[in-house]
Amino acid sequence: MGTTGRGPVGQQGTTEINRQAVQGRSAVRGLLAGLRLTVTSGAAGAAVAAVVVGVILERVPILLSGGGVLLLLVLIGVVAGRRSPGPGEPPVTRTALARVEDLRATSGETADVPVTFRLTVAPEPEDGRPAYRVKFSQHINLVDLPVYRPRSIAVVEYRPDEPWDVRIVTRPTPEWSRRAEEAEIDSAPESTLVVNPGPSEGSWCVLVLVTFLAGAALLVLLFRGELFTSDDGSGAASKQPSATSSASSSRTFTSSTTVSGPSSSLLVLGRMRQTATELEAKAGTSEVTAIIIEERRMEIRGDSSRPPGETVHLQMLPYELFPALVHEARTTLGVRDPRSWRIDVTPHAGTGAGPRVRVTVTGEEGTARLDADATARILERRPVGETAKGR
């Protein structure tokens, strides 16, 4: 006689209500788990970003705050992992018979291979639940695999509160083995297939990645002004009052910016001119009295009282030729391992002579320099040992 596990109509209605209640509770648990995961991964992303921002900006409070949050999250994870489970009751499982509808095994490196099963589970009559279909994966030993052929009967364990959580009992008791040999179970309709209503493992991974990046991006946005455009005008005012002041007390100004990120060197083609344009917009003028260019920093100084003949126009300089001057100074002036370089552009003392470009390199051997005109044509070289004489 075929067994389908179907009961009276009233019993099926009660089972449907129970099934909906179970799915509702699982959805609530999944939502709470998602909220915890979102907060944790977002905080971790922000903490990592805080450490990086603190290092770049050399801000100890930011660095310590990010490191403290990371340490706190690690401690919480360690404590939660070592905490013994509470005195709550273990999940209730029921034993039942199931019909193997289909199975698919994948290759494995050990004797136990992962197998994807599609079963029709027939709960016991006292469980008050009709037969249903389920799909799950379980590792099965290669020796036992021929037992689970399509249309065969297997002994399974399932959780009444989470019917999709099914596991094949590979070593059933003699009583259940006898019942499996004698039983015949009809296939349940495909519409009875039950699945876990919660997100899959892939969805959890995507959620962790997205919230981690969101937390990091939020913190970077908070410090984007200092990270991507570091204007020393206000900071220098407190340290060097004579160099920087407001228009009401002085007509001089100083403005600088620091580049950051991949390929952040000002020697990258186009980076010097772009930075000069940004500084011109900040200062509100293109006439300056001095330009200082280093590896990742450019500074301009100006005095609005100077006539045009005693200033340098920011946009009239051949910035695209400056990297070649730096290379020339680093390789031909006797500094074998240059540690730093610097370009100083100032107005020439002679009337109509144009600005003077000086490239200075420093290494273990000492300091060397070369001078060029406004067209980047080299006028004078001062190798190591001769720089002091030429001053």
One Martini backbone bead per residue (centre of mass of N, CA, C, O) as a GRO file, in nm:
protein
  391
    1MET     BB    1   0.097   0.035   0.022
    2GLY     BB    2   0.064   0.362  -0.014
    3THR     BB    3   0.245   0.651   0.114
    4THR     BB    4   0.179   1.013   0.175
    5GLY     BB    5   0.080   1.165   0.454
    6ARG     BB    6  -0.216   1.221   0.431
    7GLY     BB    7  -0.479   1.391   0.573
    8PRO     BB    8  -0.708   1.554   0.675
    9VAL     BB    9  -0.828   1.860   0.616
   10GLY     BB   10  -0.793   1.981   0.900
   11GLN     BB   11  -0.499   1.892   0.931
   12GLN     BB   12  -0.386   2.057   0.694
   13GLY     BB   13  -0.465   2.333   0.801
   14THR     BB   14  -0.291   2.320   1.056
   15THR     BB   15  -0.022   2.274   0.911
   16GLU     BB   16  -0.022   2.540   0.753
   17ILE     BB   17  -0.016   2.723   0.999
   18ASN     BB   18   0.249   2.612   1.117
   19ARG     BB   19   0.425   2.676   0.873
   20GLN     BB   20   0.386   2.985   0.881
   21ALA     BB   21   0.496   3.024   1.167
   22VAL     BB   22   0.779   2.914   1.114
   23GLN     BB   23   0.853   3.115   0.889
   24GLY     BB   24   0.818   3.367   1.062
   25ARG     BB   25   1.036   3.303   1.273
   26SER     BB   26   1.269   3.276   1.069
   27ALA     BB   27   1.253   3.564   0.959
   28VAL     BB   28   1.314   3.709   1.224
   29ARG     BB   29   1.589   3.579   1.276
   30GLY     BB   30   1.714   3.678   1.009
   31LEU     BB   31   1.682   3.981   1.065
   32LEU     BB   32   1.853   3.994   1.323
   33ALA     BB   33   2.110   3.878   1.198
   34GLY     BB   34   2.140   4.099   0.982
   35LEU     BB   35   2.172   4.338   1.178
   36ARG     BB   36   2.422   4.238   1.323
   37LEU     BB   37   2.598   4.209   1.070
   38THR     BB   38   2.582   4.502   0.976
   39VAL     BB   39   2.704   4.641   1.223
   40THR     BB   40   2.970   4.485   1.238
   41SER     BB   41   3.082   4.530   0.946
   42GLY     BB   42   3.062   4.838   0.949
   43ALA     BB   43   3.253   4.881   1.192
   44ALA     BB   44   3.497   4.741   1.066
   45GLY     BB   45   3.529   4.927   0.821
   46ALA     BB   46   3.564   5.191   0.983
   47ALA     BB   47   3.812   5.101   1.147
   48VAL     BB   48   4.006   5.050   0.915
   49ALA     BB   49   3.983   5.335   0.795
   50ALA     BB   50   4.087   5.483   1.048
   51VAL     BB   51   4.369   5.370   1.044
   52VAL     BB   52   4.448   5.475   0.764
   53VAL     BB   53   4.385   5.775   0.812
   54GLY     BB   54   4.572   5.813   1.057
   55VAL     BB   55   4.833   5.755   0.899
   56ILE     BB   56   4.810   5.968   0.673
   57LEU     BB   57   4.744   6.220   0.881
   58GLU     BB   58   4.875   6.183   1.162
   59ARG     BB   59   4.630   6.081   1.364
   60VAL     BB   60   4.612   5.947   1.665
   61PRO     BB   61   4.308   5.938   1.749
   62ILE     BB   62   4.211   5.787   1.499
   63LEU     BB   63   4.393   5.540   1.524
   64LEU     BB   64   4.298   5.455   1.812
   65SER     BB   65   4.000   5.424   1.749
   66GLY     BB   66   4.020   5.205   1.533
   67GLY     BB   67   4.185   5.002   1.704
   68GLY     BB   68   3.978   4.977   1.935
   69VAL     BB   69   3.742   4.864   1.770
   70LEU     BB   70   3.886   4.616   1.663
   71LEU     BB   71   3.953   4.494   1.939
   72LEU     BB   72   3.660   4.472   2.035
   73LEU     BB   73   3.559   4.283   1.810
   74VAL     BB   74   3.756   4.054   1.872
   75LEU     BB   75   3.669   4.003   2.164
   76ILE     BB   76   3.376   3.940   2.103
   77GLY     BB   77   3.437   3.696   1.920
   78VAL     BB   78   3.591   3.527   2.130
   79VAL     BB   79   3.374   3.515   2.349
   80ALA     BB   80   3.147   3.397   2.167
   81GLY     BB   81   3.312   3.136   2.091
   82ARG     BB   82   3.366   3.041   2.406
   83ARG     BB   83   3.086   3.031   2.474
   84SER     BB   84   2.868   2.856   2.627
   85PRO     BB   85   2.595   2.710   2.598
   86GLY     BB   86   2.301   2.719   2.699
   87PRO     BB   87   2.026   2.561   2.874
   88GLY     BB   88   1.891   2.497   2.631
   89GLU     BB   89   1.722   2.317   2.423
   90PRO     BB   90   1.750   2.107   2.190
   91PRO     BB   91   1.668   2.024   1.896
   92VAL     BB   92   1.396   1.884   1.754
   93THR     BB   93   1.371   1.549   1.638
   94ARG     BB   94   1.265   1.341   1.362
   95THR     BB   95   1.163   1.030   1.247
   96ALA     BB   96   1.171   0.911   0.901
   97LEU     BB   97   1.051   0.851   0.586
   98ALA     BB   98   1.203   0.836   0.249
   99ARG     BB   99   1.203   0.931  -0.089
  100VAL     BB  100   1.409   0.889  -0.362
  101GLU     BB  101   1.414   1.095  -0.640
  102ASP     BB  102   1.707   1.229  -0.628
  103LEU     BB  103   2.066   1.234  -0.727
  104ARG     BB  104   2.389   1.416  -0.679
  105ALA     BB  105   2.726   1.366  -0.739
  106THR     BB  106   3.043   1.480  -0.639
  107SER     BB  107   3.355   1.528  -0.644
  108GLY     BB  108   3.619   1.398  -0.430
  109GLU     BB  109   3.908   1.359  -0.203
  110THR     BB  110   3.729   1.160  -0.048
  111ALA     BB  111   3.510   0.917   0.067
  112ASP     BB  112   3.341   1.172   0.115
  113VAL     BB  113   3.066   1.286  -0.068
  114PRO     BB  114   2.878   1.517  -0.219
  115VAL     BB  115   2.513   1.513  -0.195
  116THR     BB  116   2.219   1.572  -0.385
  117PHE     BB  117   1.893   1.575  -0.260
  118ARG     BB  118   1.560   1.438  -0.347
  119LEU     BB  119   1.278   1.430  -0.133
  120THR     BB  120   1.018   1.235   0.026
  121VAL     BB  121   0.864   1.319   0.318
  122ALA     BB  122   0.715   1.094   0.574
  123PRO     BB  123   0.557   1.154   0.828
  124GLU     BB  124   0.419   1.076   1.100
  125PRO     BB  125   0.097   1.081   1.203
  126GLU     BB  126   0.158   1.234   1.481
  127ASP     BB  127   0.278   1.499   1.335
  128GLY     BB  128   0.064   1.635   1.135
  129ARG     BB  129   0.210   1.586   0.841
  130PRO     BB  130   0.256   1.600   0.528
  131ALA     BB  131   0.398   1.535   0.258
  132TYR     BB  132   0.730   1.634   0.138
  133ARG     BB  133   0.964   1.830  -0.016
  134VAL     BB  134   1.334   1.810  -0.049
  135LYS     BB  135   1.652   1.996  -0.055
  136PHE     BB  136   1.989   1.860  -0.015
  137SER     BB  137   2.312   1.826   0.148
  138GLN     BB  138   2.542   1.535   0.174
  139HIS     BB  139   2.774   1.328   0.314
  140ILE     BB  140   2.881   1.028   0.144
  141ASN     BB  141   2.982   0.725   0.132
  142LEU     BB  142   3.084   0.529  -0.126
  143VAL     BB  143   2.972   0.261  -0.008
  144ASP     BB  144   2.664   0.385   0.042
  145LEU     BB  145   2.558   0.504  -0.230
  146PRO     BB  146   2.392   0.258  -0.366
  147VAL     BB  147   2.146   0.270  -0.166
  148TYR     BB  148   2.065   0.569  -0.295
  149ARG     BB  149   1.839   0.519  -0.502
  150PRO     BB  150   1.598   0.568  -0.695
  151ARG     BB  151   1.299   0.486  -0.514
  152SER     BB  152   1.409   0.465  -0.249
  153ILE     BB  153   1.437   0.399   0.104
  154ALA     BB  154   1.483   0.626   0.377
  155VAL     BB  155   1.632   0.744   0.670
  156VAL     BB  156   1.526   1.030   0.862
  157GLU     BB  157   1.594   1.363   0.986
  158TYR     BB  158   1.385   1.620   1.139
  159ARG     BB  159   1.249   1.945   1.184
  160PRO     BB  160   0.947   2.071   1.262
  161ASP     BB  161   1.037   2.386   1.262
  162GLU     BB  162   1.255   2.283   1.016
  163PRO     BB  163   1.188   2.095   0.744
  164TRP     BB  164   1.459   2.155   0.568
  165ASP     BB  165   1.609   2.001   0.804
  166VAL     BB  166   1.780   1.733   0.664
  167ARG     BB  167   1.886   1.386   0.752
  168ILE     BB  168   2.056   1.109   0.682
  169VAL     BB  169   2.048   0.785   0.810
  170THR     BB  170   2.311   0.560   0.781
  171ARG     BB  171   2.252   0.420   1.087
  172PRO     BB  172   2.000   0.257   1.157
  173THR     BB  173   1.786   0.092   1.312
  174PRO     BB  174   1.642  -0.210   1.283
  175GLU     BB  175   1.350  -0.107   1.275
  176TRP     BB  176   1.392   0.109   1.048
  177SER     BB  177   1.506  -0.084   0.840
  178ARG     BB  178   1.253  -0.258   0.814
  179ARG     BB  179   1.058  -0.030   0.731
  180ALA     BB  180   1.214   0.053   0.472
  181GLU     BB  181   1.179  -0.226   0.324
  182GLU     BB  182   0.845  -0.222   0.340
  183ALA     BB  183   0.805   0.049   0.224
  184GLU     BB  184   0.571   0.280   0.051
  185ILE     BB  185   0.621   0.589  -0.135
  186ASP     BB  186   0.481   0.857  -0.249
  187SER     BB  187   0.500   1.121  -0.443
  188ALA     BB  188   0.531   1.445  -0.405
  189PRO     BB  189   0.462   1.735  -0.496
  190GLU     BB  190   0.638   2.014  -0.602
  191SER     BB  191   0.466   2.219  -0.424
  192THR     BB  192   0.597   2.091  -0.140
  193LEU     BB  193   0.844   2.242  -0.144
  194VAL     BB  194   1.098   2.313   0.091
  195VAL     BB  195   1.255   2.612   0.218
  196ASN     BB  196   1.472   2.840   0.315
  197PRO     BB  197   1.375   3.170   0.397
  198GLY     BB  198   1.648   3.248   0.416
  199PRO     BB  199   1.940   3.344   0.343
  200SER     BB  200   2.206   3.277   0.184
  201GLU     BB  201   2.542   3.255   0.191
  202GLY     BB  202   2.587   3.457  -0.039
  203SER     BB  203   2.419   3.686   0.085
  204TRP     BB  204   2.589   3.723   0.337
  205CYS     BB  205   2.852   3.798   0.192
  206VAL     BB  206   2.742   4.049   0.051
  207LEU     BB  207   2.656   4.199   0.306
  208VAL     BB  208   2.935   4.219   0.433
  209LEU     BB  209   3.076   4.371   0.203
  210VAL     BB  210   2.890   4.617   0.178
  211THR     BB  211   2.905   4.717   0.478
  212PHE     BB  212   3.209   4.744   0.493
  213LEU     BB  213   3.237   4.954   0.262
  214ALA     BB  214   3.040   5.160   0.379
  215GLY     BB  215   3.194   5.222   0.639
  216ALA     BB  216   3.455   5.315   0.499
  217ALA     BB  217   3.331   5.540   0.319
  218LEU     BB  218   3.213   5.715   0.544
  219LEU     BB  219   3.482   5.790   0.678
  220VAL     BB  220   3.624   5.910   0.432
  221LEU     BB  221   3.415   6.138   0.388
  222LEU     BB  222   3.476   6.288   0.658
  223PHE     BB  223   3.803   6.318   0.539
  224ARG     BB  224   3.828   6.432   0.242
  225GLY     BB  225   3.960   6.709   0.276
  226GLU     BB  226   4.234   6.601   0.404
  227LEU     BB  227   4.306   6.378   0.193
  228PHE     BB  228   4.268   6.539  -0.104
  229THR     BB  229   4.281   6.847   0.041
  230SER     BB  230   4.559   7.004   0.175
  231ASP     BB  231   4.521   7.300   0.351
  232ASP     BB  232   4.771   7.513   0.504
  233GLY     BB  233   4.661   7.795   0.569
  234SER     BB  234   4.538   7.753   0.856
  235GLY     BB  235   4.774   7.596   0.992
  236ALA     BB  236   5.002   7.811   0.935
  237ALA     BB  237   4.884   8.047   1.102
  238SER     BB  238   4.965   7.924   1.387
  239LYS     BB  239   5.281   7.872   1.315
  240GLN     BB  240   5.303   8.116   1.069
  241PRO     BB  241   5.215   8.436   1.086
  242SER     BB  242   5.412   8.568   0.869
  243ALA     BB  243   5.308   8.388   0.613
  244THR     BB  244   5.002   8.387   0.730
  245SER     BB  245   4.711   8.584   0.650
  246SER     BB  246   4.484   8.804   0.638
  247ALA     BB  247   4.368   9.065   0.447
  248SER     BB  248   4.343   9.273   0.693
  249SER     BB  249   4.676   9.236   0.783
  250SER     BB  250   4.762   9.113   0.492
  251ARG     BB  251   4.906   9.054   0.145
  252THR     BB  252   4.977   8.767   0.212
  253PHE     BB  253   5.025   8.418   0.091
  254THR     BB  254   4.949   8.062   0.162
  255SER     BB  255   4.944   7.755  -0.038
  256SER     BB  256   4.858   7.402  -0.011
  257THR     BB  257   4.913   7.058  -0.133
  258THR     BB  258   4.822   6.704  -0.106
  259VAL     BB  259   4.885   6.407  -0.249
  260SER     BB  260   4.693   6.102  -0.308
  261GLY     BB  261   4.731   5.782  -0.377
  262PRO     BB  262   4.764   5.648  -0.659
  263SER     BB  263   5.008   5.793  -0.814
  264SER     BB  264   5.102   6.060  -0.616
  265SER     BB  265   5.308   6.177  -0.782
  266LEU     BB  266   5.411   6.479  -0.938
  267LEU     BB  267   5.559   6.325  -1.187
  268VAL     BB  268   5.309   6.283  -1.310
  269LEU     BB  269   5.154   6.336  -1.585
  270GLY     BB  270   4.969   6.642  -1.512
  271ARG     BB  271   4.981   6.690  -1.195
  272MET     BB  272   5.104   6.972  -1.166
  273ARG     BB  273   4.893   7.138  -1.325
  274GLN     BB  274   4.649   7.051  -1.163
  275THR     BB  275   4.752   7.160  -0.889
  276ALA     BB  276   4.791   7.454  -0.979
  277THR     BB  277   4.493   7.505  -1.042
  278GLU     BB  278   4.388   7.457  -0.755
  279LEU     BB  279   4.558   7.680  -0.617
  280GLU     BB  280   4.447   7.915  -0.782
  281ALA     BB  281   4.154   7.886  -0.680
  282LYS     BB  282   4.220   7.936  -0.380
  283ALA     BB  283   4.379   8.215  -0.410
  284GLY     BB  284   4.259   8.395  -0.665
  285THR     BB  285   4.544   8.366  -0.821
  286SER     BB  286   4.836   8.359  -1.062
  287GLU     BB  287   5.019   8.545  -0.883
  288VAL     BB  288   5.346   8.470  -0.770
  289THR     BB  289   5.659   8.437  -0.570
  290ALA     BB  290   5.631   8.114  -0.513
  291ILE     BB  291   5.742   7.770  -0.587
  292ILE     BB  292   5.680   7.445  -0.435
  293ILE     BB  293   5.816   7.116  -0.520
  294GLU     BB  294   5.733   6.786  -0.440
  295GLU     BB  295   5.646   6.468  -0.442
  296ARG     BB  296   5.341   6.547  -0.264
  297ARG     BB  297   5.396   6.871  -0.284
  298MET     BB  298   5.238   7.200  -0.309
  299GLU     BB  299   5.351   7.549  -0.308
  300ILE     BB  300   5.231   7.886  -0.254
  301ARG     BB  301   5.338   8.233  -0.291
  302GLY     BB  302   5.221   8.570  -0.200
  303ASP     BB  303   5.196   8.929  -0.323
  304SER     BB  304   4.981   9.186  -0.402
  305SER     BB  305   5.209   9.422  -0.409
  306ARG     BB  306   5.332   9.306  -0.645
  307PRO     BB  307   5.446   9.326  -0.942
  308PRO     BB  308   5.443   9.140  -1.231
  309GLY     BB  309   5.769   9.136  -1.255
  310GLU     BB  310   5.771   8.987  -0.941
  311THR     BB  311   5.627   8.739  -1.073
  312VAL     BB  312   5.446   8.426  -1.118
  313HIS     BB  313   5.284   8.239  -1.356
  314LEU     BB  314   5.126   7.945  -1.317
  315GLN     BB  315   5.043   7.883  -1.641
  316MET     BB  316   5.355   7.947  -1.774
  317LEU     BB  317   5.466   7.672  -1.702
  318PRO     BB  318   5.665   7.370  -1.779
  319TYR     BB  319   5.560   7.102  -1.620
  320GLU     BB  320   5.623   6.867  -1.831
  321LEU     BB  321   5.955   6.923  -1.787
  322PHE     BB  322   6.028   6.871  -1.485
  323PRO     BB  323   6.083   6.561  -1.465
  324ALA     BB  324   6.346   6.581  -1.636
  325LEU     BB  325   6.502   6.758  -1.435
  326VAL     BB  326   6.495   6.560  -1.202
  327HIS     BB  327   6.643   6.332  -1.349
  328GLU     BB  328   6.900   6.491  -1.406
  329ALA     BB  329   6.971   6.552  -1.106
  330ARG     BB  330   6.973   6.242  -1.005
  331THR     BB  331   7.203   6.137  -1.242
  332THR     BB  332   7.442   6.398  -1.279
  333LEU     BB  333   7.534   6.510  -0.959
  334GLY     BB  334   7.642   6.259  -0.759
  335VAL     BB  335   7.369   6.119  -0.665
  336ARG     BB  336   7.308   5.790  -0.617
  337ASP     BB  337   7.081   5.815  -0.359
  338PRO     BB  338   6.809   5.975  -0.363
  339ARG     BB  339   6.576   6.098  -0.116
  340SER     BB  340   6.527   6.392  -0.243
  341TRP     BB  341   6.319   6.658  -0.388
  342ARG     BB  342   6.325   7.004  -0.537
  343ILE     BB  343   6.121   7.281  -0.647
  344ASP     BB  344   6.216   7.622  -0.735
  345VAL     BB  345   6.010   7.911  -0.806
  346THR     BB  346   6.133   8.228  -0.920
  347PRO     BB  347   6.195   8.535  -0.970
  348HIS     BB  348   6.394   8.720  -1.150
  349ALA     BB  349   6.605   8.981  -1.100
  350GLY     BB  350   6.575   9.041  -1.382
  351THR     BB  351   6.440   9.218  -1.629
  352GLY     BB  352   6.271   8.991  -1.835
  353ALA     BB  353   6.400   8.694  -1.756
  354GLY     BB  354   6.231   8.536  -1.582
  355PRO     BB  355   6.206   8.257  -1.431
  356ARG     BB  356   6.343   8.042  -1.181
  357VAL     BB  357   6.473   7.703  -1.187
  358ARG     BB  358   6.519   7.484  -0.904
  359VAL     BB  359   6.698   7.175  -0.851
  360THR     BB  360   6.696   6.964  -0.561
  361VAL     BB  361   6.919   6.717  -0.425
  362THR     BB  362   6.926   6.443  -0.177
  363GLY     BB  363   7.189   6.262  -0.001
  364GLU     BB  364   7.457   6.107   0.132
  365GLU     BB  365   7.662   6.304  -0.023
  366GLY     BB  366   7.435   6.536  -0.046
  367THR     BB  367   7.400   6.842  -0.230
  368ALA     BB  368   7.222   6.924  -0.534
  369ARG     BB  369   7.210   7.136  -0.842
  370LEU     BB  370   6.985   7.305  -1.077
  371ASP     BB  371   6.945   7.548  -1.338
  372ALA     BB  372   6.660   7.714  -1.495
  373ASP     BB  373   6.441   7.822  -1.711
  374ALA     BB  374   6.117   7.875  -1.839
  375THR     BB  375   6.204   7.628  -2.063
  376ALA     BB  376   6.402   7.411  -1.920
  377ARG     BB  377   6.683   7.532  -1.953
  378ILE     BB  378   6.997   7.468  -1.874
  379LEU     BB  379   7.237   7.682  -1.693
  380GLU     BB  380   7.318   7.517  -1.419
  381ARG     BB  381   7.563   7.324  -1.229
  382ARG     BB  382   7.566   7.155  -0.890
  383PRO     BB  383   7.736   6.944  -0.757
  384VAL     BB  384   7.871   6.767  -0.532
  385GLY     BB  385   8.054   7.019  -0.338
  386GLU     BB  386   7.947   7.296  -0.503
  387THR     BB  387   7.698   7.422  -0.361
  388ALA     BB  388   7.829   7.591  -0.135
  389LYS     BB  389   7.997   7.779  -0.330
  390GLY     BB  390   7.735   7.893  -0.494
  391ARG     BB  391   7.593   8.062  -0.248
   0.00000   0.00000   0.00000
